[in-house]
Amino acid sequence: MSNKRAMAQLLKHLSSIGVTHVPKVELAKRRVSAARGPSAPAAVDSSVTPEQPSGVPGTSRRPTKPAPVTAAIKPMRRVPGMLDAEDLHPSSVRVPELLPEVVRVRERAYQTREAKEEALCGLKSVVAGCQRCPELSSRRTQTVFGVGNANARIMIIGEAPGQDEDEQGEPFVGEAGQLLNKIISASQLRREDLYICNILRCRPPGNRNPLPQEAANCREFLDAQIHVVQPEFIICLGAVAAQNLLGVETPISKMRGQFFSYGSSRVLCTYHPSYLLRNPNAKKQVWEDMKFFMKELGVELQ
Ligand code: SF4
């Protein structure tokens, strides 16, 4: 039987069982179906006929269940340094169980510099053994706990250690650290009078931003450091520090030039020195922030 005659018979049959509309079939697909021979006529080929809702009069054909789109997608192998959606989605963040050693530090009040130094020393050794972030702890040279005056009035919080910090075990010792030193001395402050630390105590690979889970993992240590030092002021350098400490998503540009509260500390947020290295024009704004900050301490900067 010719294709034309077979088609005419099929249309007549469809009409007799109540099918009044035959969807348009693309020519290319018709050719493929035709090539399969008369046993697979084009009009009933499941590859080209749209699914009919069940219960449509005149058809007993069950809708073909589409194959799940993900069926052919193999799970990606976890590559160190590569992020997936779960890493980035805040709803996946789990607050880790508090460490008893850290809880004990936070239960005490510290009045003297010596007592604070002793507490920070104990915390530092706990942090040195921390493996809460598997990727970071397996790649670090060492943890970067914090440095400076345990009795400081001012605490500076940055983002995370970079390569230089990872190698030397001290925050802000690289190029950004040199710029921070200049900002500190121009503000008539001394680095040794301040306490400096980061949101994270381990270097993220490639200096990427800390993941929400990593920041949550390390938060216990940051809060313990703040509890021991009891700074009157905190300066957050960059959006990562400001947003993580204060639990907001406000852009850093909108957080500048005002004080926030965190516990008993007053918090100023400004740009990170690394940002200034990439955008020197923003130095002017950081200088305005430092003038605003120092005025609060009774120092008028020019
Ligand atoms: S970043 Fe903090 S929580 Fe994560 S492994 Fe390092 S010390 Fe532990």
Residues whose N, C-alpha, C, O or C-beta is under 5 A from the ligand:
A	BS01	SF4	V127 C130 Q131 R132 C133 L136 S137 L200 R201 C202 E214 N217 C218
